[in-house]
């Protein structure tokens, strides 16, 4: 895994934890957060390729959606 990918995953984890805290929901363990974050980053890259959007804004949207499920 490359440096940028690791940074994107760490950023997604931070957004997930923030969303869980904001909703007063206990965050899952770190390995589960990493899996969710990996899916978020993959999906963000796919969407960015299709739309030509900013990956950071897409990660924020996806993190908000993931915590709802």
N, C-alpha and C positions, 0 to 999 in steps of 0.2 A: 504494500500500500504506500502510495506516495505521500510526500509532505503535505501538499495542498488537500488531498483527499482526507488525510487525518485531521487537518484543521477544519474542514467542512463538517466532518462528523462531530468533532468536539463542539463546534458552534451549534449544530442541530441538537446535541445533547443538552446544551445550556438552554436553548429555547424550550425543549421538552420539559426540563426540570422547572423552568420559570412558569410554563403553562400549568403544570401539575400544582405548583405552589399557589398560583393565582386562583385555581379552582378548589383549593383545599383538599386535594386528592394526594394520597401518598404515592410518590414516584416508585416505579418498579426498581428492581436491583440494576446495577450498572450494566451487566451483560445484556439484559433485556432492552435497556435504553440504547445501547450501542447498536443492537439489531434494528430497532425502530429508526434510529438516526441514519443508519446505512440505507434503509429503504427510502427515507426522506431525501437523502442526497441523490440517490439513483433517480428517483422520480423528478427531483428538481432539475437534474441534468437533462432528462428526457424532455421535460416541458420547455426548458430553456432552448433546446435545439429546435423544437417545433415553433415556439413563439418568438424566439430571439429576445427573451426577457432576462432580467437580472436574477441570478441564482439566489442571492441573499433574500430578496423579497419572496421568492418561491419557497425557500426553506422555511421562512416564517409562516407562510400560509399552510404548508404541509404539517408543520409542527403543531399548529393550532388544530388542524383537522385530526391528527393522530391522537391527541390527548382526549378527544371526544369519544373515541372508540374503545 
